[in-house]
Amino acid sequence: MSQKKPGRNDPCPCGSGKKYKVCHAAQDRASAPPPSVPVHRPQEASFLATKGRQRQADGSYPMFALERFGQLLAEWGPEPRLRFKSDAFDAFVNTQLARLTDEEATDAASMYQALFKGWMRELGAEQAGIFLTGLALETLNRSQKPGQSREDQGVLGAVSRLSLKANRPKGLRLEDHPIIKVVFDVQFREWRARHKEWLEKHEALLDESSMTEQAREALKQAREGNVDALLNFVKEDPELAERIAREAKERAGRVEAKLREASTPPVFAPEEELWLTCVLWEPMQALKGLPPGSEPTVRREAVTALLRGVKGALDEDFLAGMLGRMREKAQDASLDEALRAWYTDASIAFEAEPARMALAALLTARQEAAGRSAEEMVALADLKALTTWTPEGFEPYRTLLLQMGLPASAERIARCQEWLKTHPVALRAAAE
């Protein structure tokens, strides 16, 4: 292939006749090493230059220490206190790659810089400071362990000193801190190694030029919430199926994050929230009641029981009602665009991973399900004020739902009553 790098939409130099972006672009990006990041800010340059001139007592220099520290991080592997939280980091990189501009996507240096700056915004100054403090303690401990060479002891000691807040010069932003950049570089390299196959397919999967008009229309409808429109194409087009699955998982991550915001509307109707609380109360209390230091097998069994309960609670009627309501709101012209987009994302995410999303909504949502009338609000407040939930305690609410002309909702409460006959929920006892 030619030494001159082609543009995304240029013919691929390999002679295949395809566009570069759907032929060799992803492969070239996956095999290219991340670029070294030049120092752009005078504060950081001054910090490193000053520290670099100060020989430590053990004879090491911080500039050399940074390079050697990166090598040690790679050798030790993904140790928790020496890495950013892996789940959050991976989810961030996966999401951000799909949002890169054409220029960033075809230029390794631009891609790296965009990801690093975005991660620093995601992490925030407070969490970055906490991370550096933990890293300082961990590197100090490792420097004192037997078996370390004198050189590596000096390196780890220098890294520990550079990471401590007391040694940071006033005005140095954490995104300019050299230790932060070393850790990001190593962790991004590890991500690349794990996702090389995904990177190679990334461009081709995101390109729609090779799709039929019918497939593009089905994809458009899926993005708007009508996933059923894809069923005729998924069986015949595995790449399209893979793409839809990936997009659904990315949406699930966004929905989980959005659920934690106070402004996000509830996803459950009141009777749905009550049903989930009834069915999941015992496994949730069992998990919460595990003492610190419980055996991993015991904790896994408790988590498995909770997940089994979630899957059992999400019967066909429950899912159909919830998804139908979300899709209606996604098309409701009286709602603002942002809210309609939220319901679109939520409907796709809940259909793709119903158990995961239902549990996330139940445990992390900031807003409880609201009543549809003033009378219902009062009835719900009365229910939640009870010490123990019993079938008799739910009867006034079921009767009210029938009077409101909501037989399906009343039927869900009747199911709660059947459940409570053998599984009473002791609210106050658990709280005390």
Beta strands, then each sheet from edge to edge (+ up, - down):
strand 1: 388-389
strand 2: 425-426
sheet 1: 1+ 2-
end
